[in-house]
Amino acid sequence: MGTPEFSVPVLETLHEEHEIAAVYCQPPRPAGRGQKGRPSPVQRRAEDLGLPVRYPTSLKDPVAQDEFAKLQADIAVVVAYGLILPQAVLDAPRYGCLNIHASLLPRWRGAAPIHRAIMAGDPATGVCIMQMEAGLDTGPVLLCERTDIEVEETTGLLHDRLSAMGARLVAQALVQLPQLTPEPQPEHGVTYAAKIDKAEARVDWSRPAAEVDRLIRGLSPFPGAWCEVAGERVKLLASRLVAGSGAPGTVLRDFVIACGDGAVEITRAQRSGKKPMTTDDLLKGLALGNRLD
């Protein structure tokens, strides 16, 4: 049970090692000029593998719950599915439902754990395999693996590493399931990874450079932190901390911008309607001027 690209490596790993009764994902979303339904990455990959795919709009419907129960599944693996699983669904598989969560629980329960870990400046994150219950990411943990967050790592890069880690870890959990002891999550250290609001994405150069750098990396590639350059919105996709000082928003050199404390160098960006590019390529067709908004 999963929907976005993050879930695809898990699907592929499970397909190699187990019999998949069904694949659940969110329904196709209208996209493009014709607003035709675009299948999710999980749906596309499942269909390529010849697996049966279901995409109910809700699992609260008794009919959908009955169809799920009739699968007589041993276990359900849930990763970034995007729909709430009612108790009837959680109870249907013989061994319940396992969730792959991209954080070190109980830190960053919720919708955007990878973004929030980088934006908060966490030195490390990881993947937890959790037994699901009715609460939001509150279930006991079966397996957990930690990984450092690299200095210039973006959400996109960390996303790919954690996706591969989750696939490997859940495969291990399924093999070792009879020997694993579920560990209740501690009551202290709980934080919630709220869904990213696009209103958060505009860069405030008056903030300390460390915060600006984490915002840029944490929102890359989506939705993308941004600033205005000569009235044009430019999405900032990669950055690093560098030496420098000046009034916030001052262009110190190339794409090095003074912040409230310190400076940030933008190393990758994207103009409206253009492809992402390195700073060197961007500056060939865009004059930054002396100050950014």
N, C-alpha and C positions, 0 to 999 in steps of 0.2 A: 504494500500500500504506500504509494509515493507518487509525486507529480513532477518536480523540476529536475534539472540536469544533475543536481546533487544526488538524486536517488538512483540514477542509471547504473553506476558501478555496482551498487548493491543488488539490483535486479540481475545483472549479468553474472555476478558471483553465485547468487542463489540458483539461477538457472543451470549453472554448471554442476552444482552439487546436490540439488534437491528437485523433487517433483513439485511444480508450482500449480496449485489448483486454480488460481485466478489472479489477475493483476487489477488492482483498484487504483484509479487516479482521478483527478478532477476533470470535469467535462472540457471539451475543446472551447477555447475562448475566441470571440470575434477578433480578427486581426487583418491588417492590410486595407487597401482601398475598397475591396468588396466586402469587408467585414465578414468573411467566411470563417467558419470555425477552424481554429488551428490546434491540432492535437498537441498535448504536452510531450516533453521529451520522453517520459516514461511510456506513454501510450505508443509513441512511434517505435521505440525500441522493443516493446513487448510484442507489437504486431510483426515487426521484423523477425522476432524469434518464434512466431507462430503461437503465441500464448493468448488465452482468452482474456479480454479486457472489459472491465466494467467501469463506468464513470457516473454513478448516481450523483445528483445535486445535493443530496443529504442522506445520512444514514439513520435519521430519526424516523423515517417512514417504516412502519411495520413490514411492508412488502420487501423493502430493501434488506431489512434485518433478517427476514425469513430466508431470502435468497442467499445471504451470507452464511447463515447457519447450515443450510443444505449442502454447502461445500464440504462439511465435516472435516475441516482442516485441522491438522495437528497444532499448528501455530501460525500466527500472523506476524509479519515483520513490517513495521511502520517506520517510514523515514520521510520527513517533510511532505506528508500527505496533504495537509491543509484543511481537512474536515475533522470535526469533533466525532469521536467514537463513543456512542452511548454505551451504557453498561451491558446491554444485551449483546452488543458486538464484541465488547471486551471479553465477555464470558463465553462466547461461542466456540473458539478454538480450544482443543483439548488442553493445551499448555498455555493458553492465554495469548497476549499480544506483547511483542517486544518492540521497543522504540529505540532508534539510533538517534542520539541527541548530540549536537556538535558543541558541547561545552563540558566543563568540569562541574557537574551538578554538586550542590544546589545553586552554583553561580550561573547566571544567565539562563534561567528557565524562560521559555517563551519563543517568540517568533523570529528574532534576529540575533542569535547568540554570536555569530561570527563577526558581524558588523560591530556589535557592542563591545566585544572583547578588545578589538583593535582600537576603537574610539576611546575606550577607557584607559588604554595604555597597559593592559594586562601583559605580564611577561610571558605567560603561557596559557594554553587552552588545551582542548583534547576532545575525546569522544567517549560517551557513556552508553552502554547497553542497559536499558532500563525496562523492568516489568511495568506495563502500563496499568494505571488505575484512573479513576474519574477526575482527579485533580490535574492541574496544568503542570506536567513534567515533575510530578511529585513522587513517582513510584520508586521502589527499591532498585538499587543498581547491581547488576550481575558482573559486569566487566567495565573497566575504565582504563584509558590510555592517555597519557599526557604528552604534549609536544610544545616546544618553545615557539613563540611568535617572533619571527625574524625582524630585524630593525627596519627594513624597508618593505616588508611584506604587506600586500594589499588583501582586501577581503577576497578578491577573485583568486589569488594564488593560494591563500589559506583554505578557501572553499575546496579547491581541488585536492589538496593534501588531506583534509579531513574526510572528504568523500571516499577516497581510497582507503583511509584508515578505518572508517566505519564499515565498509564492505568486508575488510579482512577480519575485523573484530566480531562482527555478527556471525560470520562463518565459524569462527572459533567458539562463540557462545552456543551455537546450535549443536556443535559436536560435544561440547563439555556440559550441556545443560543439566544432566542428572547430578553432576558433581558440584555445580555452582550453588553458592549460598547467597541469596538476595540480601544486600546490605541496605537498611533504611537510610535515607538521606539525613544528614545532620540538620538540626533545627536552626543552627546559626549559619551565617554566610549566604543566606538566600538573596538573590537579586533577580530582577526580571528584565528580559531583553525585549523592550517594546518594539513594535513594528516601526520601521523607519518612516519618518514623516518627511516629505519633500521640503517642508519649510526649514528643516535642519540643514539643508544642503548648501546654502549660500555661505561663503567664507567670510568671516569677520576678522579682518587683518589686525584688529586691536587685541585679539586674544593672543596668549603666549604661543610662540612658534611650535612648541611641542603639541599643543592642542590642535593647531591648524594642520600640522603634519598628520596627526592621528585621524582627524576628520577626513582629510583627502584620501588617505589610504583605506580608512574604514568604509567609505562610501564608493570605492572603486571596485568594479566598474559601474555598479548600479546602486542608487540613482545617479551618483556622480556629484561630488562637490563642485561648485562653480563660482565664478566671479565675472565681473563685466570688464571688458577691455574695449575702450572707445565705443561704448554702447552696445557691444556684442557680447552675448553670453558665451563664455568658454568653460568647458567642463575640464576639471583638473583630475587626472587619473593616477599620477604617481608623483611622489615627492620625497625629499629628505631634508634633515636639519643641516644647516650650514652656518658658518660664522657671518655676522653682519648685524648692523643696527641702523635704525633711522625711524622716522615717523611711520606709523602703521600704514601699509599699502604702498610705500615708496619702492620703486623699482631700483634696486641697488646695482644690478648688472644682469645681462641676459634675462633669465626668468627667475632671478633671486629677489624675493619680496620681503621687506622688513615687516615684522609683526610687533605686537605689543611688547614682546620680550624675545629678542633673537630674530632669526630669519629662516625662511624656507625656500628651497630650490625646487621648482616644478620641473620634473624630468619627462613627463608625458602628459599630453592634453588633447582636447578635441574641440574644434570649432563647430558651430551649428551647421548641420548638413554635410560635414566632412568626416573622414575616418580618423581614428586616433592616430597620433603621430608623436615623434620625439620633439623635444623642445627646439632642437636645431632646425628641424623641418618646419615647425610651426612659425618660428621667427623669420623665416624667409618670406612669408606673406602676411605677417601681422606685426604692426608696430605697437609695442606696449605703452610707449610714452613714459612719463616720469612717475606715474602713480596709477594704482588700480583701485576700483571701487569694490 
